[in-house]
């Protein structure tokens, strides 16, 4: 299952991280459950562990995509070389 690590050292590290609100954690758990259900093809057990910021970033990054040649990331992926931005405006 995505995002589950039962290593006691990792659990201790999770508890030291910045806390998120109960509502935010519930939202994260629901998203993780939906993703696990989608990937497995059938309903899975609910997520009872806290979803860390790192796990949340990973989940959100999986939902992003860039079209070749469109926007700054798309142009960089399409052309290959680095693109330097000198002025934000």
MIFI-760835 format. One line per field, with one value per residue: residue in three letters; x, y, z of N, C-alpha, C, CB in turn; chain; residue number from 1. Coordinates in pm, 1 decimal, always signed. Each point is the difference from the previous one (the first is absolute). Glycine has a CB too. Layout:
BEGIN
code = ALA,...
n.u = X,...
n.v = Y,...
n.w = Z,...
ca.u = X,...
ca.v = Y,...
ca.w = Z,...
c.u = X,...
c.v = Y,...
c.w = Z,...
cb.u = X,...
cb.v = Y,...
cb.w = Z,...
unit = A,...
pos = NUM,...
END
This chain:
BEGIN
code = UNK,UNK,UNK,UNK,UNK,UNK,UNK,UNK,UNK,UNK,UNK,UNK,UNK,UNK,UNK,UNK,UNK,UNK,UNK,UNK,UNK,UNK,UNK,UNK,UNK,UNK,UNK,UNK,UNK,UNK,UNK,UNK,UNK,UNK,UNK,UNK,UNK,UNK,UNK,UNK,UNK,UNK,UNK,UNK,UNK,UNK,UNK,UNK,UNK,UNK,UNK,UNK,UNK,UNK,UNK,UNK,UNK,UNK,UNK,UNK,UNK,UNK,UNK,UNK,UNK,UNK,UNK,UNK,UNK,UNK,UNK,UNK,UNK,UNK,UNK,UNK,UNK,UNK,UNK,UNK,UNK,UNK,UNK,UNK,UNK,UNK,UNK,UNK,UNK
n.u = +85.1,+150.3,+170.4,+129.0,+286.6,-105.2,+298.6,-96.8,+158.4,-269.2,-155.6,+221.9,-28.4,-314.7,+47.6,+192.5,-238.3,-71.4,-242.1,-115.6,-223.6,-73.2,-30.2,+287.1,-53.6,-268.6,+146.3,+218.2,-209.3,-149.5,+262.1,+78.7,-283.1,+19.1,+285.0,-88.6,-247.0,+176.8,+196.6,-214.2,-192.9,-134.7,-83.5,+319.2,-98.8,-135.5,+286.5,-2.8,+245.8,-51.4,-54.0,+334.2,-64.8,+93.9,-291.4,-79.6,+234.0,-90.9,-292.8,+83.9,+199.8,-250.6,-146.8,+261.8,-76.7,+214.6,-213.4,+311.8,+30.2,-134.6,+195.5,+281.9,-59.8,-43.1,+280.7,+146.1,-124.3,+73.9,+309.0,+95.3,+70.6,-61.7,-265.2,+248.8,-304.7,+219.8,-289.9,-190.7,-59.9
n.v = -117.5,+225.0,+31.8,-289.8,+109.5,-263.8,+188.8,-4.2,+205.4,+88.2,+49.3,+208.1,+169.3,+32.2,+143.4,+233.2,+98.6,+286.2,-148.8,-20.6,+145.1,-277.4,+117.0,-101.7,-297.0,-21.2,+80.3,-223.6,-231.6,+73.3,-13.7,-283.9,-126.5,+91.0,-131.9,-279.8,-12.0,+52.9,-235.3,-228.5,+57.8,+69.3,+248.7,+18.0,-50.2,+289.3,+99.1,-113.9,+191.4,+300.2,+0.6,+63.1,+275.2,-265.0,-93.3,+287.6,+9.7,-277.1,+97.6,+255.8,-153.4,-191.3,+282.9,+101.5,-75.7,+215.6,-8.0,-104.1,+334.5,+96.5,+223.3,+98.9,-306.3,+14.1,+129.4,-222.7,-240.6,+125.9,+44.8,-258.3,+263.3,+23.2,+155.8,+208.0,+87.4,+273.4,+42.0,-195.3,+204.0
n.w = +0.0,-195.7,+289.4,+139.5,+151.6,+215.5,+19.8,+340.0,-186.6,-142.8,+276.8,+96.2,-268.5,+42.9,+276.0,-135.5,-223.4,+86.0,+178.2,-294.5,+165.1,+121.0,-295.4,-91.4,+96.2,-164.6,-269.7,+32.7,+33.5,-271.9,-172.4,+110.8,-73.9,-301.5,-40.7,+105.9,-197.0,-257.7,+55.6,+47.3,-265.0,+308.7,+179.3,+84.0,+281.2,+11.5,-76.0,+335.6,-121.3,+63.2,-331.6,+114.0,-107.3,-153.1,-67.5,-112.9,-213.5,-119.3,-52.4,-158.6,-194.9,-100.0,-106.2,-199.4,-308.0,-91.0,-264.6,-96.0,+53.3,+297.9,+163.3,+15.3,-16.8,-313.6,-53.1,+172.1,-162.7,-283.6,+36.0,+173.3,+135.4,+296.2,-82.7,+137.2,+120.6,-76.3,+129.2,+213.8,-253.0
ca.u = -85.1,+77.5,+6.8,+0.9,+131.5,-17.2,+127.5,-16.4,+80.4,-69.9,-118.7,+45.8,+31.0,-127.2,-61.4,+75.1,-23.7,-99.2,-134.8,-101.6,-129.9,-73.6,-72.6,+98.4,+39.8,-111.9,+0.3,+114.6,-29.6,-100.1,+66.5,+85.5,-86.9,-52.0,+109.5,+25.5,-112.7,+12.8,+114.2,-22.9,-117.3,-108.0,+12.4,+104.1,-22.5,+17.7,+132.7,-8.7,+120.3,+12.6,+62.4,+102.0,+14.6,+74.1,-94.1,-99.3,+66.4,+11.8,-132.9,-38.5,+85.0,-46.9,-117.4,+41.7,+58.9,+39.1,-12.8,+121.5,-0.6,-92.7,+43.0,+143.5,+43.4,-21.0,+106.0,+125.8,-5.0,-5.3,+124.7,+111.9,+97.5,-51.2,-56.5,+28.0,-96.4,+72.0,-93.8,-129.9,-107.2
ca.v = +117.5,+122.7,+86.8,-70.9,-41.6,-39.7,+8.7,+83.3,+122.5,+90.7,+48.4,+101.0,+118.5,+59.1,+70.4,+122.5,+92.0,+102.6,-58.4,+54.4,-0.3,-126.5,+0.5,-22.3,-140.1,-80.9,+16.9,-74.0,-143.7,-33.2,-1.2,-118.3,-117.0,-4.6,-39.2,-142.7,-73.9,+10.9,-79.2,-142.4,-43.3,-34.9,+75.7,-44.1,+41.9,+143.1,+44.7,+44.5,+73.1,+138.0,+17.2,+102.0,+101.6,-60.5,-87.2,+85.6,+60.2,-105.0,-23.6,+113.9,+7.6,-100.4,+51.5,+108.5,-38.0,+114.3,-24.3,+39.4,+127.0,+97.5,+48.1,-12.1,-139.9,-70.8,+39.5,-60.7,-143.2,-19.2,+37.6,-73.1,+75.5,+79.6,+129.8,+93.6,+108.3,+113.2,+98.1,-66.4,+74.8
ca.w = +0.0,-11.2,+116.6,+127.1,+45.2,+138.5,+68.8,+120.3,-10.1,-91.0,+69.0,+95.1,-78.8,-41.9,+111.9,+23.5,-110.5,+26.3,-2.8,-89.0,+66.4,-9.4,-127.5,-105.8,+6.4,-49.6,-145.7,-52.1,+12.1,-101.4,-130.6,-2.9,-11.1,-136.6,-88.0,+22.2,-57.2,-145.8,-45.0,+24.2,-74.7,+92.2,+125.3,+92.4,+138.4,+20.6,+40.7,+138.5,+37.9,-44.2,-131.3,+20.4,-104.6,-110.8,-70.7,-63.7,-115.2,-101.4,-56.8,-82.8,-119.0,-95.1,-71.2,-88.0,-127.5,-80.5,-142.6,-71.2,-69.9,+57.2,+130.5,+24.7,+13.3,-126.0,-93.9,+45.8,-31.5,-144.4,-65.9,+59.4,+80.0,+111.4,-31.8,+108.0,+10.6,+55.5,+54.9,+16.9,-66.7
c.u = +89.3,-2.0,+4.9,+141.9,-11.0,+129.8,-14.7,+80.0,-69.2,-124.6,+37.0,+32.5,-127.7,-60.8,+69.2,-26.1,-106.1,-139.8,-88.1,-133.0,-67.8,-74.2,+94.8,+44.5,-110.3,-7.0,+113.4,-25.9,-101.4,+62.0,+87.0,-83.7,-53.8,+107.8,+29.9,-110.3,+8.0,+110.1,-27.0,-120.5,-115.4,+19.7,+105.5,-34.1,+23.6,+141.8,-11.9,+120.2,-3.6,+71.3,+97.2,+2.6,+71.6,-91.0,-102.9,+58.8,+10.7,-135.1,-42.1,+84.0,-41.6,-118.4,+35.2,+55.4,+27.5,-6.2,+127.1,-19.6,-91.6,+44.7,+148.9,+44.3,-14.6,+105.0,+132.5,+2.5,+9.3,+135.0,+121.3,+96.2,-67.5,-56.6,+23.7,-101.1,+70.3,-92.8,-137.3,-110.9,+10.8
c.v = +123.4,+74.3,-69.6,-45.3,-29.5,-0.7,+93.2,+129.9,+102.7,+57.6,+108.6,+129.7,+71.1,+83.8,+133.2,+105.0,+102.4,-59.1,+66.9,-7.7,-135.8,-9.0,-26.9,-145.8,-90.9,+7.9,-81.5,-149.8,-43.7,-6.8,-123.6,-126.9,-13.3,-43.5,-149.0,-85.7,+0.2,-92.0,-149.2,-54.3,-43.6,+77.8,-61.6,+49.7,+149.9,+30.5,+55.9,+81.5,+142.0,+3.6,+116.8,+100.5,-57.7,-90.6,+83.3,+67.0,-101.0,-23.7,+114.4,+8.8,-102.5,+51.1,+109.8,-55.6,+126.9,-40.0,+49.7,+132.5,+106.1,+37.6,-23.1,-145.6,-79.1,+33.4,-65.0,-149.1,-24.3,+27.1,-71.0,+82.8,+75.5,+130.7,+88.9,+112.6,+114.9,+98.3,-65.7,+69.5,-16.1
c.w = +0.0,+133.1,+133.4,+31.0,+148.1,+79.6,+120.9,-6.0,-89.0,+67.0,+100.3,-73.3,-43.6,+110.6,+27.8,-107.7,+37.0,-12.9,-104.4,+73.1,-19.4,-133.1,-116.0,-2.1,-53.7,-152.0,-62.2,+3.7,-105.2,-139.2,-13.5,-15.3,-142.6,-99.1,+13.7,-61.0,-152.5,-51.7,+15.2,-76.3,+87.1,+129.6,+92.3,+139.2,+13.1,+47.4,+140.9,+44.0,-52.9,-135.1,+13.0,-114.5,-121.6,-82.2,-75.5,-123.9,-113.4,-67.8,-91.7,-126.3,-104.6,-81.5,-98.3,-131.1,-79.2,-146.4,-67.8,-72.3,+57.3,+140.2,+19.6,+19.3,-129.0,-103.8,+38.7,-33.8,-150.2,-67.4,+56.9,+81.9,+114.7,-49.7,+121.4,-4.4,+71.7,+69.5,+7.4,-77.1,-144.4
cb.u = -186.0,-53.1,-118.4,-238.9,+119.7,-191.9,+126.5,-38.6,+209.8,+86.4,-109.0,+90.9,+211.9,-37.2,-66.0,+174.1,+64.3,+157.6,+22.6,+128.0,-21.8,-25.2,-167.0,+77.0,+145.4,-126.7,-99.2,+152.1,+48.3,-175.3,-2.4,+169.1,-62.7,-163.7,+95.7,+122.7,-142.1,-81.0,+152.7,+101.6,+152.2,-23.6,-241.2,+174.1,+68.4,-244.3,+70.3,-135.9,+127.5,+5.1,-205.0,+133.9,+5.2,+211.8,+32.4,-110.0,+128.8,+187.5,-61.1,-71.7,+188.2,+79.8,-136.9,+49.7,-120.6,+148.1,-254.0,+60.7,+55.1,-188.6,-228.1,-6.4,-64.3,-241.0,-117.3,+15.8,-137.9,-241.3,-101.1,-21.2,+144.1,+166.1,-176.8,+244.9,-201.4,+170.0,+133.0,+74.0,-8.4
cb.v = -123.3,+15.2,+158.6,-75.4,+138.3,-134.2,-42.8,-208.2,-134.4,-130.6,-224.0,-180.0,-108.8,-192.2,-220.2,-135.8,-178.9,+178.4,-55.7,-69.4,+249.9,-4.9,+161.4,+238.3,+52.1,+38.8,+231.5,+183.3,+10.9,+109.5,+250.9,+119.3,+22.8,+180.3,+231.4,+56.2,+60.7,+237.6,+187.9,+29.9,-67.3,-231.8,+67.5,+1.2,-228.0,+22.0,+51.0,-199.5,-213.5,+81.3,-91.2,-165.3,+179.7,+10.8,-178.7,+38.8,+153.2,-107.6,-132.6,+119.9,+81.7,-179.3,-57.9,+143.9,-223.9,+90.4,+20.3,-241.0,-128.7,-93.2,-45.4,+227.1,+10.9,-1.9,+218.8,+169.9,-37.8,+63.0,+218.7,-149.1,+23.2,-104.6,-98.9,-57.4,-160.1,-28.0,+196.8,-75.4,+161.7
cb.w = +122.4,-246.4,-134.2,-33.8,-177.2,-74.1,-217.1,+128.9,+33.8,-197.4,-29.8,+151.4,-78.5,-153.0,+96.8,+114.7,-162.5,-82.9,+241.8,-209.9,-34.9,+250.4,+95.3,+21.0,+197.4,+214.5,+24.5,+75.9,+246.3,+140.8,-6.1,+143.0,+243.3,+59.1,+17.1,+211.0,+199.2,+10.7,+62.8,+224.0,-177.3,-102.4,-20.1,-183.3,+83.9,+53.8,-240.1,+46.1,+2.0,+240.2,-127.4,+129.8,+175.2,+135.0,+174.1,+222.8,+152.0,+131.2,+203.2,+205.2,+142.5,+154.7,+196.8,+200.4,-0.1,+184.8,+9.2,-27.4,-195.5,-137.8,+91.4,+102.7,+238.3,+49.1,-42.3,+186.3,+205.1,+7.6,-47.0,-187.4,-203.9,+152.5,-158.0,-5.4,+4.4,-177.9,-94.7,+223.9,+179.2
unit = A,A,A,A,A,A,A,A,A,A,A,A,A,A,A,A,A,A,A,A,A,A,A,A,A,A,A,A,A,A,A,A,A,A,A,A,A,A,A,A,A,A,A,A,A,A,A,A,A,A,A,A,A,A,A,A,A,A,A,A,A,A,A,A,A,A,A,A,A,A,A,A,A,A,A,A,A,A,A,A,A,A,A,A,A,A,A,A,A
pos = 1,2,3,4,5,6,7,8,9,10,11,12,13,14,15,16,17,18,19,20,21,22,23,24,25,26,27,28,29,30,31,32,33,34,35,36,37,38,39,40,41,42,43,44,45,46,47,48,49,50,51,52,53,54,55,56,57,58,59,60,61,62,63,64,65,66,67,68,69,70,71,72,73,74,75,76,77,78,79,80,81,82,83,84,85,86,87,88,89
END
